[in-house]
Amino acid sequence: MKDKIASAAQNLACAAKARPEESKWSLIGAAVGAILGLIIGGIGVTAMGGAIGVPATVVLAVVGGVLGNRYGISKDRPVR
């Protein structure tokens, strides 16, 4: 199991070095999405003394990460 984890980490590091803009903009997009989600908040469902929250932070972080990823891919491609 340790070998699989080490191999996955090495593959991730190689991908980040091969496509630096894609990695950078993915992280930036996820961070901006998370911050916007924290500002917006979420929806809470309360019943019988318990509550379940549906956080906008998670959803917007994923959406921001995907948008940042797509933007980073366009920056990594050579201009022809």
PyMOL CGO cylinders between C-alpha atoms (Angstrom):
from pymol import cmd
from pymol.cgo import CYLINDER

trace = [
    CYLINDER, 0.00, 0.00, 0.00, 2.89, 2.36, 0.79, 0.3, 1, 1, 1, 1, 1, 1,
    CYLINDER, 2.89, 2.36, 0.79, 4.30, 1.76, -2.69, 0.3, 1, 1, 1, 1, 1, 1,
    CYLINDER, 4.30, 1.76, -2.69, 1.01, 2.72, -4.32, 0.3, 1, 1, 1, 1, 1, 1,
    CYLINDER, 1.01, 2.72, -4.32, 0.77, 5.92, -2.28, 0.3, 1, 1, 1, 1, 1, 1,
    CYLINDER, 0.77, 5.92, -2.28, 4.39, 6.84, -3.06, 0.3, 1, 1, 1, 1, 1, 1,
    CYLINDER, 4.39, 6.84, -3.06, 3.84, 6.12, -6.75, 0.3, 1, 1, 1, 1, 1, 1,
    CYLINDER, 3.84, 6.12, -6.75, 0.68, 8.26, -6.83, 0.3, 1, 1, 1, 1, 1, 1,
    CYLINDER, 0.68, 8.26, -6.83, 2.49, 11.13, -5.10, 0.3, 1, 1, 1, 1, 1, 1,
    CYLINDER, 2.49, 11.13, -5.10, 5.36, 10.88, -7.57, 0.3, 1, 1, 1, 1, 1, 1,
    CYLINDER, 5.36, 10.88, -7.57, 2.96, 10.88, -10.53, 0.3, 1, 1, 1, 1, 1, 1,
    CYLINDER, 2.96, 10.88, -10.53, 1.19, 13.95, -9.12, 0.3, 1, 1, 1, 1, 1, 1,
    CYLINDER, 1.19, 13.95, -9.12, 4.49, 15.78, -8.67, 0.3, 1, 1, 1, 1, 1, 1,
    CYLINDER, 4.49, 15.78, -8.67, 5.53, 14.96, -12.24, 0.3, 1, 1, 1, 1, 1, 1,
    CYLINDER, 5.53, 14.96, -12.24, 2.21, 16.22, -13.61, 0.3, 1, 1, 1, 1, 1, 1,
    CYLINDER, 2.21, 16.22, -13.61, 2.52, 19.46, -11.63, 0.3, 1, 1, 1, 1, 1, 1,
    CYLINDER, 2.52, 19.46, -11.63, 6.04, 20.05, -13.00, 0.3, 1, 1, 1, 1, 1, 1,
    CYLINDER, 6.04, 20.05, -13.00, 5.00, 19.23, -16.56, 0.3, 1, 1, 1, 1, 1, 1,
    CYLINDER, 5.00, 19.23, -16.56, 2.00, 21.59, -16.49, 0.3, 1, 1, 1, 1, 1, 1,
    CYLINDER, 2.00, 21.59, -16.49, 2.78, 24.36, -13.98, 0.3, 1, 1, 1, 1, 1, 1,
    CYLINDER, 2.78, 24.36, -13.98, 0.11, 26.85, -15.06, 0.3, 1, 1, 1, 1, 1, 1,
    CYLINDER, 0.11, 26.85, -15.06, -2.63, 24.21, -14.95, 0.3, 1, 1, 1, 1, 1, 1,
    CYLINDER, -2.63, 24.21, -14.95, -1.67, 23.29, -11.38, 0.3, 1, 1, 1, 1, 1, 1,
    CYLINDER, -1.67, 23.29, -11.38, -1.34, 26.91, -10.26, 0.3, 1, 1, 1, 1, 1, 1,
    CYLINDER, -1.34, 26.91, -10.26, -4.65, 28.07, -11.69, 0.3, 1, 1, 1, 1, 1, 1,
    CYLINDER, -4.65, 28.07, -11.69, -6.49, 25.00, -10.40, 0.3, 1, 1, 1, 1, 1, 1,
    CYLINDER, -6.49, 25.00, -10.40, -5.39, 25.85, -6.87, 0.3, 1, 1, 1, 1, 1, 1,
    CYLINDER, -5.39, 25.85, -6.87, -6.17, 29.54, -7.31, 0.3, 1, 1, 1, 1, 1, 1,
    CYLINDER, -6.17, 29.54, -7.31, -9.64, 28.74, -8.67, 0.3, 1, 1, 1, 1, 1, 1,
    CYLINDER, -9.64, 28.74, -8.67, -10.38, 26.35, -5.82, 0.3, 1, 1, 1, 1, 1, 1,
    CYLINDER, -10.38, 26.35, -5.82, -9.22, 28.90, -3.23, 0.3, 1, 1, 1, 1, 1, 1,
    CYLINDER, -9.22, 28.90, -3.23, -11.32, 31.70, -4.74, 0.3, 1, 1, 1, 1, 1, 1,
    CYLINDER, -11.32, 31.70, -4.74, -14.34, 29.39, -4.94, 0.3, 1, 1, 1, 1, 1, 1,
    CYLINDER, -14.34, 29.39, -4.94, -13.89, 28.37, -1.31, 0.3, 1, 1, 1, 1, 1, 1,
    CYLINDER, -13.89, 28.37, -1.31, -13.63, 31.99, -0.18, 0.3, 1, 1, 1, 1, 1, 1,
    CYLINDER, -13.63, 31.99, -0.18, -16.78, 32.91, -2.11, 0.3, 1, 1, 1, 1, 1, 1,
    CYLINDER, -16.78, 32.91, -2.11, -18.52, 29.91, -0.60, 0.3, 1, 1, 1, 1, 1, 1,
    CYLINDER, -18.52, 29.91, -0.60, -17.55, 31.05, 2.88, 0.3, 1, 1, 1, 1, 1, 1,
    CYLINDER, -17.55, 31.05, 2.88, -18.98, 34.49, 2.14, 0.3, 1, 1, 1, 1, 1, 1,
    CYLINDER, -18.98, 34.49, 2.14, -22.23, 33.06, 0.76, 0.3, 1, 1, 1, 1, 1, 1,
    CYLINDER, -22.23, 33.06, 0.76, -22.60, 30.41, 3.44, 0.3, 1, 1, 1, 1, 1, 1,
    CYLINDER, -22.60, 30.41, 3.44, -24.90, 27.51, 2.82, 0.3, 1, 1, 1, 1, 1, 1,
    CYLINDER, -24.90, 27.51, 2.82, -28.23, 25.97, 3.54, 0.3, 1, 1, 1, 1, 1, 1,
    CYLINDER, -28.23, 25.97, 3.54, -28.95, 24.40, 6.89, 0.3, 1, 1, 1, 1, 1, 1,
    CYLINDER, -28.95, 24.40, 6.89, -31.68, 21.86, 7.53, 0.3, 1, 1, 1, 1, 1, 1,
    CYLINDER, -31.68, 21.86, 7.53, -32.67, 21.63, 11.19, 0.3, 1, 1, 1, 1, 1, 1,
    CYLINDER, -32.67, 21.63, 11.19, -35.04, 19.11, 12.74, 0.3, 1, 1, 1, 1, 1, 1,
    CYLINDER, -35.04, 19.11, 12.74, -35.40, 17.51, 16.16, 0.3, 1, 1, 1, 1, 1, 1,
    CYLINDER, -35.40, 17.51, 16.16, -32.34, 19.16, 17.71, 0.3, 1, 1, 1, 1, 1, 1,
    CYLINDER, -32.34, 19.16, 17.71, -29.96, 18.19, 14.91, 0.3, 1, 1, 1, 1, 1, 1,
    CYLINDER, -29.96, 18.19, 14.91, -28.77, 20.04, 11.85, 0.3, 1, 1, 1, 1, 1, 1,
    CYLINDER, -28.77, 20.04, 11.85, -27.32, 19.12, 8.49, 0.3, 1, 1, 1, 1, 1, 1,
    CYLINDER, -27.32, 19.12, 8.49, -25.48, 21.79, 6.57, 0.3, 1, 1, 1, 1, 1, 1,
    CYLINDER, -25.48, 21.79, 6.57, -25.02, 21.91, 2.83, 0.3, 1, 1, 1, 1, 1, 1,
    CYLINDER, -25.02, 21.91, 2.83, -21.94, 24.11, 2.44, 0.3, 1, 1, 1, 1, 1, 1,
    CYLINDER, -21.94, 24.11, 2.44, -21.58, 26.33, -0.59, 0.3, 1, 1, 1, 1, 1, 1,
    CYLINDER, -21.58, 26.33, -0.59, -17.84, 26.32, 0.11, 0.3, 1, 1, 1, 1, 1, 1,
    CYLINDER, -17.84, 26.32, 0.11, -17.32, 22.79, -1.14, 0.3, 1, 1, 1, 1, 1, 1,
    CYLINDER, -17.32, 22.79, -1.14, -19.44, 23.22, -4.24, 0.3, 1, 1, 1, 1, 1, 1,
    CYLINDER, -19.44, 23.22, -4.24, -17.87, 26.53, -5.25, 0.3, 1, 1, 1, 1, 1, 1,
    CYLINDER, -17.87, 26.53, -5.25, -14.35, 25.24, -4.53, 0.3, 1, 1, 1, 1, 1, 1,
    CYLINDER, -14.35, 25.24, -4.53, -14.90, 22.36, -6.96, 0.3, 1, 1, 1, 1, 1, 1,
    CYLINDER, -14.90, 22.36, -6.96, -16.40, 24.66, -9.59, 0.3, 1, 1, 1, 1, 1, 1,
    CYLINDER, -16.40, 24.66, -9.59, -13.58, 27.19, -9.14, 0.3, 1, 1, 1, 1, 1, 1,
    CYLINDER, -13.58, 27.19, -9.14, -10.98, 24.43, -9.38, 0.3, 1, 1, 1, 1, 1, 1,
    CYLINDER, -10.98, 24.43, -9.38, -12.45, 23.15, -12.64, 0.3, 1, 1, 1, 1, 1, 1,
    CYLINDER, -12.45, 23.15, -12.64, -12.62, 26.65, -14.14, 0.3, 1, 1, 1, 1, 1, 1,
    CYLINDER, -12.62, 26.65, -14.14, -9.06, 27.40, -13.01, 0.3, 1, 1, 1, 1, 1, 1,
    CYLINDER, -9.06, 27.40, -13.01, -7.92, 24.10, -14.46, 0.3, 1, 1, 1, 1, 1, 1,
    CYLINDER, -7.92, 24.10, -14.46, -9.40, 24.90, -17.86, 0.3, 1, 1, 1, 1, 1, 1,
    CYLINDER, -9.40, 24.90, -17.86, -7.82, 28.38, -17.82, 0.3, 1, 1, 1, 1, 1, 1,
    CYLINDER, -7.82, 28.38, -17.82, -4.44, 26.91, -16.81, 0.3, 1, 1, 1, 1, 1, 1,
    CYLINDER, -4.44, 26.91, -16.81, -4.60, 24.38, -19.64, 0.3, 1, 1, 1, 1, 1, 1,
    CYLINDER, -4.60, 24.38, -19.64, -5.03, 27.22, -22.13, 0.3, 1, 1, 1, 1, 1, 1,
    CYLINDER, -5.03, 27.22, -22.13, -2.01, 29.00, -20.63, 0.3, 1, 1, 1, 1, 1, 1,
    CYLINDER, -2.01, 29.00, -20.63, 0.18, 25.88, -20.82, 0.3, 1, 1, 1, 1, 1, 1,
    CYLINDER, 0.18, 25.88, -20.82, -0.53, 25.24, -24.49, 0.3, 1, 1, 1, 1, 1, 1,
    CYLINDER, -0.53, 25.24, -24.49, 1.99, 26.81, -26.84, 0.3, 1, 1, 1, 1, 1, 1,
    CYLINDER, 1.99, 26.81, -26.84, 0.77, 29.71, -28.94, 0.3, 1, 1, 1, 1, 1, 1,
    CYLINDER, 0.77, 29.71, -28.94, 0.76, 28.85, -32.63, 0.3, 1, 1, 1, 1, 1, 1,
]
cmd.load_cgo(trace, "trace")
